[in-house]
Amino acid sequence: MQNWIPIFPEQASTFAWQVDALYAYLIVISVAFSIPIVAAIFAFGIKYRERGKFATPEEMHGSMVLEVTWSIIPFVVSMTIFLGGAIIYFQQYTPPDDAMQVYVVGKQWMWKMQHETGQREINELHVPVGRRVKLTMTTEDVLHNFDVPAFRTKADVVPGRYTYLWFEATKPGKYHLYCAEYCGLNHSGMIGSIIVMEQRDFDNWLSGNVSGQTPVEAGKDLFENKLGCASCHSGGQAARGAKLENIFNTQIALVGGEKVTADDNYIRNSILNPASQVVEGYQPIMPTFKGQVTEEQLNSLVAYIKSLSPNASATAAKPAASAPAPATPAAAKPASK
């Protein structure tokens, strides 16, 4: 769709035009089929209206040409719609490996963001233009939905797991951020802004804001000091907890023979529900940290454990629908007292 059409927001991301093109194609197809069908209904209703009681209609025979035509044309149309939607969907929900990382936590009724350099924001997210940005999202309470209409992208933010969204803004500006999933009484007030800046302005913004600890630094502090995880996961033959170095994005063997991929959700689940995925060769002695760490602390712990695998791909998310299925237990015993 074009920016001059008032009912559509402006296009401000790399795949916004693709989404609009698909919608335009759907509208054209709908109009192209609807008008002839409605016209035919009226024409046939008049032409074949009843002229006499108990009249015997003319016998009609099938037409192979007609049968083939109205089978092939809808098939071709439906396949082009499917392929167009599948391509756009795959692009939108497959985060690139080189994207800038931002952690997002939804909460009634606000958005809390943290950059990989440590800067925190509430209901605002500053990003540079022309830079790929990956959001790793979760929520403290109920289901939310992170929606940026100008970018033509949105994704559910689901309790108890991570979901992912990425975009690349194409022009500087301030763009609306909404929660697009009813989440309670003040749902309509859960709004914010994505502020897209030139790279130089973004660098100045970063340098002018107190960063504090980065997620990796905060996670290391929690792991080694505050939670005492290092006492079991320090490595070596005497360690009571599973090895954490270089596990990210690898296959982990669990007790019972199951193998799982050590992605973000696996690490998260290992911290909150360690008994559900005991690593082969270890005893189920790790306590749960559910209710003892906040979502921000979980993000930091996951970021730190991922940093112990420097050669692993940074992208652990697979394409996910805007309403993802419940999380599958992941796989390693990252934190233990």
Secondary structure, DSSP 8 states (H G I E B T S, - for coil): --TTSTTS----BTTHHHHHHHHHHHHHHHHHHHHHHHHHHHHHHHHT---STT---------HHHHHHHHHHHHHHHHHHHHHHHHHHHHHTS--TT-EEEEEEEETTEEEEEETTS-EEESEEEEETT-EEEEEEEESSS-EEEEEGGGTEEEEE-BTS-EEEEEEB-S-EEEEEEE-S--STTGGG-EEEEEEE-HHHHHHHHHTS---S-HHHHHHHIIIIIS-GGGTSS-STT-SS---TT-TTSEEEBTTS-EEE--HHHHHHHHH-GGGS-BTTS-S-----TTTS-HHHHHHHHHHHHHT-TTS-S-------SS--------------
